[in-house]
Amino acid sequence: MEKGGEVEVAELAAAEGKLELSVDDVMDRYMASLGLSQLLHVLIVSFAWVFDAQSTLVTIFSDAQPSAWRCTTLDHHHTNASISSSSWCMQNTSNGQPNHVCGLAAGTWEWVEGNTTSTIAEWNLICHRKFFAAIPTSLFFIGTIFGCAFYGRLADARLGRKKTLLVACILTSTTTFMTSLSPNVWIYALLRFANGFARSGSGICCLVLSTEAVGRKWRGQVGQYGFFFFTAGFLSLPFIAYPTRAHWRYLYRIISIPPLIYTIFLVTLVSESPRWLLVRGKNKEALDVLRKLANGKKLPDNIELIIPSSTTAITCEESDKNKSLWTTKWAAKRMVTIMTCAFGVGFVYYGIQLNAENLNFNFYVTVIINALMDVPAVLIGGVLLGFTNRRLLLLMSTISAGVMCLLCIIFSTTSKDKAKVGGDGSESTSSWPQLTIEAIGFMSASIAFNVLYVYCVELFPTNVRNFAVSLLQQSLMLGASLSPLLVVIGRLSPSISFAVFGALSIVSGTLSTWLPETRNAPLYETLKQQEEEEKHLRFSPASPSTVV
């Protein structure tokens, strides 16, 4: 019965002559919005988020402040000078709780777990050198900013989404392994910059390549559920970091291996975006990809893919001659608005994760709980995106994150000394309430972070979409690059870090009210087409009032 129906459709199409259809039309009429082949494509592409998360958040463990220190142990080999120095260390320790090690003489104390547990322990990034500990992570995010600009242009105008993702994975693996060989903090910071530059192409291409392969019905959900893999990467880190906790370099070496293995599956099983092929004038290749993604369903032989509002299949350069994202007023205004919003969201989202060590709770458990909170964040965000306006969801999630961060101040101590002599690591009575509120705040920030990506994909057309998402990620990373500095301050006063996180999240959320609504809107192919279509919808009596 189904086969006969397909034959009838094909015969009818042939009788009508050439079928000029857009990619959305083909998916809506002749394909499932999310068939089995499309689902497999999305899952394989989205798996790269795992490596993206590991590279981004590895410094939570590799750059963590050691949990405890102690005075050096005396034995019969000590000279009188060393005995005197060590005794001086013990005299400056009262009731089992040490004064800050900055007041102790060199050689009179040591880290309990050794000097290879983290970069801070190995290179002594404490006291007057404490802000050096924030430099590698900040440079990582700054490297991501430069990488976003590079990969955005590369994916839109040169290599396409698939090949750009391939390059990003190979470079990520290489720079991650090289980081493990760093001889000092400055080379380490430089390699973290390179690693940030390398990994920035993964997230951009994962999102765009997956959402451009499905119909509009599943676009928002696919964009959200792809973040499950980012969560998986985040969640995997504590389980990799704990066995390697005595040697931070091993952690980098382990996470450098999976991206190389992944490239084999990427090359053989993933197709290029049909939308990108179309706007580059490669109509036949685009149609071949659609037939491959059709999951066995036969497409009419006389289909000719077109860019809507065009009578022929033309390239993006011909359609948008003298137009670019920054020279088109409406597009530039949107881009500036969403980038400003993203700055605050990136600062809060990454800052809360890096700030885990400043909570009064077991470090590894805190990171695992935060990672697990990403799961309901993706589920809730995915469900709400099916029937809720993007603008409203972004506003509510950012405000919720801000309020939760401000509530954390109530349970924050005015000062925190993480170094305990013989400490048992027990939590204070305020630990559970603080951790609960912080976890809810992180979940809200995660929802806002995920929604921003989907929102940006829908705000801009195909021929600048990857570039727009890259600019969005640049803003997210710019905010993230400043968050490590606040984490260092939080080691002295956690309440300050939570206050800044809360205020910035709320301010960022209010900026989303200046953006147009995009729920159920089509994915446009060119700036010119989107401008004309949205102008028509804006002045049409039956059009939604939210389209501006």
Secondary structure, DSSP 4 states (H G I P E B T S, - for coil): -HHHHHHHHHHHHHHH--EEE-HHHHHHHHS-TT-HHHHHHHHHHHTHHHHHHHHHHTHHHHTPPPS-EEEPPP-TT--HHHHHHHHHHHHTEETTEEPPGGGSPTTSEEETT-TTSSHHHHHT--GGGGGGGGHHHHHHHHHHHHHHHHHHHIIIIISHHHHHHHHHHHHHHHHHHHHTT-SSHHHHHHHHHHHHHHHHHHHHHHHHHHHTTS-GGGHHHHHHHTHHHHHHHHHHHHHHHTTTTT-HHHHHHHHTSHHHHHHHHHHHH-PPPHHHHHHTT-HHHHHHHHHHHTTTPPPPTTEEE--TT-SS---HHHHTTT--TTTSHHHHHHHHHHHHHHHHHHHHHHHHHHGGGGSSS-HHHHHHHHHHHHHHHHHHHHHHHTTS-HHHHHHHHHHHHHHHHHHHGGG--S------TT---PPPTTHHHHHHHHHHHHHHHHHHHHHHHHHHHHHS-HHHHHHHHHHHHHHHHHHHHHHHHHHHHHTT-HHHHHHHHHHHHHHHHHHGGGSPP-TT----SSHHHHHHHHHHHHH-TTS-TT--
